Amino acid sequence: MAVILVVDDEIGIRELLSEILSDEGYGVLLAENASAARSAMTQHPDLVLLDIWMPDNDGVSLLKEWNATGQLNVPVIMMSGHATLDTAVEATKFGAVDFLEKPIALSRLISSVKEALAKSPREPKIGTAARPQYNRVEPAPIRSATQAPIPAAPAPLHSQDKSGSASSSQLLDQVDFCAPLREARDQFERIYFLNLLKRENNSITRVASFAGLERTHLYRKLKQLGIEVGKIGKAKE
């Protein structure tokens, strides 16, 4: 399998990309800054997803460093939610093969990764021996998507909401359990967040705290699920 290194200082982004890429059958290495990324490169990933804005060293500078020292022997895809066109062009001059704007659309991410790997002269790693070891980059091991627990929903919604909202079982009836895992998960997460937002009176701070997410990651998650915070009351549940 191909091994992908994700370099981003936001833990929410790292975890989200890790989950998506694992679902697609890739091995994943995670690094929270340039220093960790340098260490992770010794494990010879097949592709790097590199954030531009990081606290210790920006992604473009790290890209230039790898290019200058001959370490840029794998395709690199840059990511940013704030970069300008000039920054993207500069990154491509130093070896980046693509640029993804945050929040990253799922289809765009997958197609960009597949295209970059298809053009790479390296052979993807095959078999379990090539699986990355996670204890040196992240403080906790990365679990596969099938092992990761679904965020705990509020104890039965019908017992907390006396205003006539649907019960948990009725809400779960809206999830197509015959759909592929990613589609079913998106359906569940949309229902989960719609009801949590309703319960917390659309308070992003309280929802983020309850769900255990950073506010920026929560905003991106809601946008990915097609939930407009200002129109929650009008959204179909």
N, C-alpha and C positions, 0 to 999 in steps of 0.2 A: 504494500500500500504506500501511497505517497504520504510524506510527513510534512506538515505545514507549521511554520513558526509564526505565531501571532504576537506582535509587539505593540502594546498599548498600555498607557498608564492608568486607564480606567478599568477597574476590576469587572464592572458590569459588562463592558464591551468585550473584554477577554473571555468571560464566561459565556456570553451569548454566541460569539463566533466559534468558541470551542464546541459548544453544543450543536450548532448547525453543521460544522465541518465533520464532527464525529458521526452525526446522522448520515452524512454523505459517504461515510466509510474511510475518512482520512485519519491518520495519526496526527496528534496535535501537541505542539510544544508552546508554552506560554512564557512571555517575558514582560515585566512591568516597566522596564526602562532600558536605556542603551547598554548599561553594564550587564544586565541579565541577558540581553540580546546577544552581546559578544560571546558570553559563555555558551548560550544555546546554539550558536553557529558551529561550535565544535562537534555537535551531534549531527552535523551535515543534513539539515532539512532540505526538502526538495523545492520548497517555495516559502517566501517570506511575505507576510502581510504586515506592513510597517506604518505605524501612525506618524504623522509629521510633527505634531506638537506634543512634546514630552518635557518634563521638568528639568532633567539633567542634561539632555543632549537631544536636539531636534532630529527628526527622522532623515531629513535631507543631508544634514551633516554626517550622520551615521552612514548613509548611503555613499556619500563621497569618500568616507574613510575606507569602507569596504572596497570601493572601486580603486582607490589609490594603492591599497595593500594587496590587491589581487585576490581578495576573498569573495568578490562578487561573482560566484560561479553558479548561482541559482537565480531564477526569476524573482523579482521583488515587485509587489503591488503596493503602492502608497495609499494611505487612508487619511482623511481629514474632514472636519466639519467647518473649518475656518479658512482653509488655504485659498489663495487666489490662483487664477489661471497661470500667472507667471511662475508661481511656485511649482505647479504641476508640470509645466514645460521644463523648468530647471531640473526636476527630478528625473524626467525622461532622458535628459541629456547625460545624466550620470548612471543610467542603467535601469531605471524603473520601466517595467513593461506595461503598467496600467495605473490608473488613478481612480479610487472609489471615494465618492463624496458621502459623508455621514449626514443623516442616518442612511445606512447602506441597504438597498433593496435586496431581498433574499435572492431573487432570480439573477440580479446583476452580480452579486457576490459569487454565486455558484458558477455562472457562465464565465466570469473573469478568471476564476481559479482553474477551471477545466481548460480554458484556452491557453493560459500561461503554462500549465503543465504539459499540454500537448505540444507546445513549441519548444519546451526545454529539451536539450540534448541528453540530459541525465535520465537514467532508468529509475523509476520509482522503486522504493524499497519494498520487498515482498516478504511476507511471513512475519511471525511474531518476534523473531530475533531483532527486527528493525524497529520495534515499538519504542517510542521515546520514554525516558525515565523522567518523572515529573518532580521528584523531591528536591532537585537543585534549583528550579526556577520559582515554583509556587510553594508556599508553605504547606499547602494541603494537596493530596493526590487528586488528579483529575478523574472523575468518574464518568463512565460512558453514559450516553443519553438514556439507555435502558435501565441504568442503576440510579440515575439522579432522581431524588424525590420530587414529586410535584409540590409546588408551594402550598402550604397548608391553608385551606380556605377557612373563613370564619366558621366556627361550630355552627351546625346547620342554620342556613340563612333564614329558614322559616321561623326558627326559634328566637331570632334576633330582630327580625323586621315584622312588626305587627300591622304594617300598612297595607297588607294584601299582596305583597310580593310573592313570586313563585317560590315553591320549596326547592331544596337542593335536588331532589330526584327529578322534579319537573325541568329544572335547568339542565341537568345532565342529559335529559332526553333530547336536547338540542345538539348534542355532540354525536357526530357520525363515527361510531366505533369501528366501522368497516373501512373508513378512510385511511390513507397512509398516516404513519405516526405524526409527521410534522403538521399535516392538515388538521388532524384530530386535536393535537396539542394547541394549535392556534385557535381552534374553536373554543376549547376549554378556557384558554387564557383570556379570550375576549369576554366570555361570560363572567369569568372570575373578576376581572378588573371593572367591568361595567357595574356589577353588583357591589363591589368594594367601594367604588367611587360614589355610588348612590348611598351606601351606608354611611360613608364619611362626609357626605354633603359636598362632594367634589373637591375635598381638600387634598391636594397633591402631597403636601407634607405628611399628613397622617397616613395616606395610602402607601407612600414610599416607606415610611417607618414600619407599617404593619407587614408589607410584602418583603421587607429586607433589601430594598433596592436604593441606589443613589437616585436623587431626583432627576439628573440628566438622563440616566439610563431608563427611568420610568417614562419620561417624556418620549424617548425614542421607541420604547416598547409600545406605548399607546399609539404612536403614529404608525408603527409597523402593523398593528392590529386594526388600523382604520378607525380608531376612537378619537374623536375631537373633544378635548377636555371641555371647551366652552359650550358644547352641544350635547353633553351626556344625557341630560334630561329628555332630549328628543331622540336619542339613539334607540334602535330597536333592541330589546333584550330577549 
